[in-house]
């Protein structure tokens, strides 16, 4: 357990060091410090979840990603959806995977939009719905 804790601390330190130039730049642009702190904390939380995922501790990774997802973090939503789809750390559920891809799409995430369109088109995790598929496919094309 000790090497894991040291690895997580080392990753957190690397992230914080990497954020120093952005933090300084943000302060110069008069962005609130609270936003920078929140972003840094979210990055660390994502890295911690990723580390335990890579160590094969899927249950713990799922819990951490779910907390992030419920807080509105896009990376958390994506990984919760993928873990439901694959059944890693949680019982496999196409319906739950689709719901998280939909939330991700509603947040404006391009990958979430594509997966939502695909779900409606194929009926995977949701009732097949050509109108909704077209709607989300059009959303995916916005900004091309």
C-alpha positions as CSV (number, residue, x, y, z in Angstrom):
1,X,0.0,0.0,0.0
2,X,2.9,2.3,0.7
3,X,4.3,2.4,-2.9
4,X,0.8,3.3,-4.1
5,X,0.5,6.2,-1.7
6,X,3.9,7.5,-2.8
7,X,3.0,7.1,-6.5
8,X,-0.2,9.1,-6.0
9,X,1.6,11.8,-4.1
10,X,4.2,12.0,-6.8
11,X,1.6,12.3,-9.5
12,X,-0.2,15.1,-7.6
13,X,3.1,16.9,-7.2
14,X,3.8,16.7,-11.0
15,X,0.3,18.1,-11.7
16,X,0.7,20.9,-9.3
17,X,4.1,21.8,-10.7
18,X,2.6,21.7,-14.2
19,X,-0.2,24.1,-13.1
20,X,2.1,26.8,-11.8
21,X,2.5,28.6,-15.1
22,X,-1.3,28.4,-15.7
23,X,-2.0,29.6,-12.2
24,X,0.3,32.6,-12.6
25,X,-1.2,33.4,-16.0
26,X,-4.7,33.1,-14.7
27,X,-4.0,35.4,-11.8
28,X,-2.6,37.9,-14.2
29,X,-5.8,37.7,-16.1
30,X,-7.8,38.2,-12.9
31,X,-9.4,34.8,-12.9
32,X,-10.7,33.9,-9.4
33,X,-8.3,31.7,-7.5
34,X,-11.2,29.4,-6.5
35,X,-11.6,28.3,-10.2
36,X,-7.9,27.4,-10.4
37,X,-8.0,25.5,-7.1
38,X,-11.1,23.6,-8.3
39,X,-9.5,22.7,-11.6
40,X,-6.3,21.6,-9.9
41,X,-8.2,19.4,-7.4
42,X,-10.3,17.9,-10.2
43,X,-7.2,17.0,-12.1
44,X,-5.7,15.4,-9.1
45,X,-8.9,13.4,-8.4
46,X,-8.9,12.2,-12.0
47,X,-5.3,11.1,-11.8
48,X,-5.9,9.3,-8.6
49,X,-8.9,7.4,-10.1
50,X,-6.8,6.6,-13.2
51,X,-3.9,5.3,-11.0
52,X,-6.2,2.9,-9.1
53,X,-7.8,1.8,-12.4
54,X,-4.4,1.0,-13.9
55,X,-3.6,-1.0,-10.8
56,X,-6.7,-3.1,-11.5
57,X,-8.6,-1.8,-8.5
58,X,-11.7,-1.3,-10.6
59,X,-14.2,-1.1,-7.7
60,X,-12.3,1.8,-6.1
61,X,-11.7,3.5,-9.5
62,X,-15.4,3.3,-10.3
63,X,-16.3,4.9,-7.0
64,X,-13.8,7.7,-7.6
65,X,-15.0,8.3,-11.2
66,X,-18.6,8.2,-10.0
67,X,-17.9,10.9,-7.5
68,X,-16.3,13.0,-10.2
69,X,-19.2,12.3,-12.6
70,X,-21.8,13.4,-10.1
71,X,-19.8,16.6,-9.6
72,X,-20.1,17.3,-13.3
73,X,-16.6,16.3,-14.3
74,X,-16.6,15.2,-18.0
75,X,-13.7,12.7,-17.6
76,X,-15.6,11.2,-14.7
77,X,-18.7,10.8,-16.8
78,X,-16.8,9.3,-19.7
79,X,-15.1,6.7,-17.5
80,X,-18.3,5.8,-15.6
81,X,-20.0,5.2,-18.9
82,X,-17.1,3.1,-20.2
83,X,-16.9,1.1,-17.0
84,X,-20.6,0.3,-17.1
85,X,-20.2,-0.7,-20.8
86,X,-17.3,-3.0,-20.0
87,X,-18.5,-4.2,-16.6
88,X,-15.3,-3.2,-14.8
89,X,-15.8,-2.4,-11.1
90,X,-19.6,-2.5,-11.6
91,X,-22.1,-4.8,-13.1
92,X,-22.2,-4.5,-16.8
93,X,-25.1,-2.3,-18.0
94,X,-25.6,-0.9,-21.4
95,X,-28.6,1.2,-20.1
96,X,-26.5,2.8,-17.4
97,X,-23.6,3.3,-19.8
98,X,-26.0,5.1,-22.2
99,X,-27.4,7.3,-19.5
100,X,-23.9,8.5,-18.6
101,X,-23.0,9.0,-22.3
102,X,-26.2,11.1,-22.6
103,X,-25.2,13.2,-19.6
104,X,-21.8,13.7,-21.2
105,X,-23.4,14.6,-24.5
106,X,-25.7,17.1,-22.8
107,X,-22.6,18.8,-21.3
108,X,-21.4,19.4,-24.9
109,X,-18.7,16.7,-25.1
110,X,-18.1,15.5,-28.7
111,X,-17.4,11.9,-27.8
112,X,-20.6,11.8,-25.6
113,X,-22.6,13.2,-28.5
114,X,-21.3,10.5,-30.9
115,X,-21.9,7.7,-28.4
116,X,-25.5,9.0,-27.7
117,X,-26.2,9.1,-31.4
118,X,-24.9,5.6,-31.8
119,X,-27.0,4.4,-28.9
120,X,-30.2,5.8,-30.4
121,X,-29.2,4.5,-33.9
122,X,-28.5,0.9,-32.7
123,X,-30.7,0.6,-29.7
124,X,-27.8,-0.3,-27.4
125,X,-28.7,0.7,-23.9
126,X,-31.8,2.6,-25.0
127,X,-34.8,2.1,-27.2
128,X,-33.9,2.6,-30.8
129,X,-35.1,6.0,-31.9
130,X,-34.2,7.3,-35.4
131,X,-35.3,10.9,-34.6
132,X,-33.1,11.1,-31.6
133,X,-30.2,9.6,-33.5
134,X,-30.6,12.2,-36.2
135,X,-30.8,15.0,-33.6
136,X,-27.6,13.9,-31.9
137,X,-25.8,13.2,-35.3
138,X,-26.7,16.8,-36.2
139,X,-25.3,18.0,-32.9
140,X,-22.1,16.1,-33.7
141,X,-21.8,17.9,-37.0
142,X,-22.1,21.4,-35.4
143,X,-18.8,23.2,-35.5
144,X,-17.2,20.9,-38.1
